[in-house]
């Protein structure tokens, strides 16, 4: 049987660290809660996409709207993309939203004003949604982490209180 650290990867105070403790030190330095939040958001986005939940939700909105207005359709699409961005990530949500409008875009010309408005609306809404919650963008998590180092605790309610009015105005 092998004793001590097999690879002798880490030494602390001139002594070899046991393999189990060395693996904990290495993985702790590689994986932070920021990375875990991002992995969670991509996993959630994959699950939503796999089961078609985003398409079902938007189809319900569209049925409720009927054929009232193209502007209202774009607004609902932007609001749903913004909401998705708040809880997934502003990288995964436009992909989900784009998959919803993809059949519509195939029917329209690339020079169509509606096609351009839909694609730009999704991009803009995803960026705005990236402001909405602490986990929607990596920079938000880093900002909270840096603020906490200075003794400033910023919770979800404080974040939402400051970001929701900005997001509503921007949308």
N, C-alpha and C positions, 0 to 999 in steps of 0.2 A: 504494500500500500504506500501511496505517496503521502508525505507529510509536508505541511507548510504550503506556501504558495507555489503552484506548479510553474507558472510563467514569471513569477516575481515582477509583476507589472508595476506595483507601487511600493515605495518605501517611505515610511514616516519615522522621523527621528532615527534614521539609520537602521530600522528594523523592517523586515519584509512584512507586508500586510497579507493576511489570509485571503484565499481566493474569493470567498463569499463577501467579505468586507470590501475587497478591491472592486468586485463587480458592482456593489452598491454605490461606491464612490464614483466610479466611471459613469454608470447610468444616471446617477443624480446630476452629474455635470452636463450630460448630454440632453436629458429630457427635463424640461421645466413645465410648470402649469400652463404656460403660454402655448407651448407646443401641443400639450394634451388638449387644450381647448380647441385649437385648430383642427387636430385630428378628429375630435368629437364632431365639429361642425361639418367636416367633409363626410364623415360616416353618416350623420343625420341626413345630409343632402343626398347621399347615395341611396339611403333607405326611402326617402321621399320620392326620388326619381324611379326607383325600382317598382314601387307599388302604385305609381301614378297619382299620388295624392295632390300634387300641385296642379295637375291638369284638371282633376275633379273639382278642386276649389275654384279655380278660375272659370271653369265651365258653369258652375253654379252662379257666379257673379254675372257672367255673360247672359245666362238665361233670365236672371233678374232684370238686367238692363234692357234686354230685347235689342231692337235695332234703333234705339233712340238717337245716339250721337256717337260719332267717331271720336270726338274729343273726350267724351265720358268713358269710352272704351279704353283709350290711352291712359286716362287718369286712373282708372281701376287697375290696369296692368302695372302702372308705375307704383301705386300704393301697395299692391301685393308684392312687387319686387322689393320695395323698400322694407316691408314687414319681414319678408324672407331674409333679407340682408341683415336685419337686426339680430336674428337668432341663429342663422347659419353662418355665413360669411359673405362679404361683398365680392367674393370670387365665385363661390358655388351658386349663389342665387341668380345671377344673370344667365347661367347655363340652364337652370331649371326654367326660368321665364322664357328664354329663347326657344327651348324645346316646345313650349306651349304655342308660340306664334309661328313656329317653323312651317306647319302646313299652310298657313295663311300667306306667308312670305313666298312660298313656292308658286302660288297662284298670281302674285303681283309681279310687276316689272321691277327690276332693280332701281329704276329711276322714279318709281312711284313715291309720291310724298308720304303716303301712309306707311310704306315699308321703312322709309328713312326715319319717320317719326317714331315708329314702334321700336326700332333698334336703338336709336339715340335715347328714347325715353327709358328703356330698360337699363342702359348704361348709366344714365344720370341718376335714376332711382336707386340703383345698386350702390353707387358712390354715396348718395345721401343716406341710405340705410346703414352705411358703414360708420356713420356718426352716432346712430341711434342707441346702441347698447355697448356695454364694456367689452363684450366678446365678439362683436361684429367685425372688427379689424384688429390685426395684430398690434398696430400702433396704439390702439386704445388700451389694450392689456398692458403694454409696456409703459404707457403714461400712468396708469393706476399704480403699477409696480414702483415706478420712480417717485410718485407722490407719496407712497407709503413709506419709502425710505426717509423722506423728510418729515414723517410723522403726520401727514395729511391722509385721513381715511375718507375715501370717496366710495360710497355704496351705490347700489343699483338705483335707488330712489333719487339720490342727488344727481346721478348721471342722467336719468330719464327727465328729471325736472328741467335740466338745462338743455338737453338735446332735442326733446320733442317739439318745442316751439320753433327751433331752427329748422328742423326737418319739414315741418308743416309749411313754413314760409318758402322753403326751397322747392318743395314739390309743387 
